[in-house]
Amino acid sequence: MSLTKLDKFLRLEDSNSMKNRDIVPIPLARRRWNMLSYLSYWSIICLCMSTWTGAAALYDLGLNGPQALGVVIVGNALITALTIGNSLYGSEYHIGYSVFQRILWGTNAAWIGVLLRSILSVVWFAAQAWVGGLCVNVMLGTLSSRYLNMKNTFPESVGFRPDELVGFVIFLLVQMPLLFVKPEYFDFMLILSSVVTFVASFALALWVCLMVGNKGDLMNAPIALSRTDHAWAWIYGINTWYSGLIAGIANQSDYARFNKRPSHSHWGTILGVNIAGLFVPLLALFCSSSFAKKYGQTVVTPADICMQIMKDNYSPGVRAACFFLGLCFVISQIALSAVANAIPGGMDLTTLMPKYINTRRGAIIVFLLAWPAQPWSYYSSGAAFLNVMSSFSVFLTPIVAMSMCEYYVVRRRMVKLADCYIRGSQSLYWYNRGINFKAIICFILGSAPGIPGLIKAADDTVNMSQGILYFYKGGFVFQYLITFALYWIANLIYPSEVDGRDEADYFNTFTEEERRRWNIAGADDKEEVELDASSYEGTGKRYH
């Protein structure tokens, strides 16, 4: 096959180097998510097993149950504020995270922010798929005691057992068909998975507490930390909790653009994060405390709990209960890994190569990278899990800070949508040869101070000052404020050109109410065809 034929075969219909159907502003016909959709979206993120494990891992910081729950409450309030604030451009202009990176970094440098979140999507997809594989093993373990007690024939250096490999592969095979579903049709799946996960989480926690007979010692354990260490344990706990959900913060605009009304995404987020986001951590803290009293382990997934219970008691009743729990958690992990990781990762890759990659193809690429990501290493200990949760916030927090400063302070919530798809000096977001050097410099200055602490957290033998480590532990505050301030100052010194909004709704994305509010005319058929047919390569065509 010649290169020309291969290019023709791979190239997407109605696409070029700047756009395809998946990254243009969402047309009205595809805006079908309501408040229940967003409530379910955040419920499945907050009800998932990584949230359970993240809450249980707070015990490893020296906190007891009530204090760990306090960390979760404060963290959820922070997450709610940042999620809504960082997604308003998606709610109002119906563009996703990756397209907004063109506004922030410039049309030629947007790949920086897009690539960073793509890596996050791959890592978290792999992590959620691995946990999904453990849930598959729970179901298989109920069918065969030989499978439940399978010997580990792999060398210790491999890092996983044969049964874990089997469960991981089966989960990925079951997961794959869901990657072909369009994002706007996930709302029903999210509602279903949220309900079954809620029931399963409550049932498991109640079962373990009744089985042990009490809530264990960790729940009300005395605090053995000094006042300083105690304060920093709180700060680091909030940081890790925020970091564990930073994918949702970054992803929100990708789904906020599907809203019927902006208020739907706002209220759905508030209720989902602060109600569902409190339910599972509370259950996890009680369950982990009880489980630790009997088995001596704190940071375990619900799948590990079920497997341990079956090894102690392989009665028909226990097997039936564990099969039901395993099935519920598999449904949860399938929905979560697709909606929160694979699909957003696919949207990012779409922006990197819009001629050849749409959301579906991008999601499949994320899927294929699950194995190289080595997710089995993430759950080796509580410390390892906390480090994985914290690592990406070092780089994504500065991007969130700059994005919010760009949208609210610099742009004053005004975006020229047509210019997001023009590569050339005709675009408002061309800056200096397509690069916003202010964003690059501020990103480096905002993220660099957190890197030494990240290295120290990963390798405790590294010598480093306590101040640097404290900065890392409080990075969610320090990095955000520093980067926001630096970017604001940079724009005061070297202001960006701000030129209002498009004159017409070229993408047919706004309702009549939205057009009236912003004084935007409706585009007639001729204008829409003209815009779609343009090359967006800087031909001099401006839609102002």
FENDAFEN-V724483 format. One line per field, one symbol per residue. psi: psi as a letter, one per 20 degrees, with the letter a starting at -180 (. if undefined). Layout:
psi = ???
This chain:
psi = prhghgghghpqqlqaiiqahiirppqhhinjpahhghghghghgiirhhgghhghihhiijqaghhhhhggggghggggghgghijhhghhikqaghhhhhhgiqhijhhghggghgggggghggghhghhhhhghgghhiiphhghkpqoiqqhigirrghhgghgggghhhhghiiipqhijigghggghgghhgggggggggggghghirjahhgkqqpjqrgghgghhgghggghgghhjhghghighhhhijqhqhhghghhgggggifhihgghgghggghggghhhijqgnqrhghggggghhholrhggggghgggggghggghggghghiggghhhhghghhmhhipahghghhggghjhghilihihkhrgggghgghhghhhhhghggghghggggggilkppoghiikporiiqhkhdnkjpnhgggghgghhhghigghggghhoiippqqhgghhgghkhhgghggggggghgghhhgmqqpplbrqhqmhjliqrhghgghjlpqpprhgggggghiqikjliipqm.
